[in-house]
Amino acid sequence: MAEALAISELVSAGWRPKRTLVFAAWDAEEPGLLGSTEWVELHADRLRRQAVTYINTDGNSRGFLGMR
């Protein structure tokens, strides 16, 4: 949730992303990826047309992601 908070602070300061950002939290991941699988199946057509990237930060304690 730290990433979502950081983005919300940037937006509050006037920054706007060039694309729509979607933050999601899944339930039932360990017993078979049920939460994310259901969401992707429900939104598959839109994802095929519009998705640009997917970043998974599950348990990310390895540092920072930098990109331009």
Residue pairs with C-beta under 8 A, 6 or more apart in sequence:
1 23
1 25
3 23
3 57
4 23
7 17
7 21
7 23
19 52
24 36
24 39
26 33
26 35
26 36
26 39
27 34
27 35
28 34
28 35
29 35
29 36
29 58
40 47
55 65
57 65
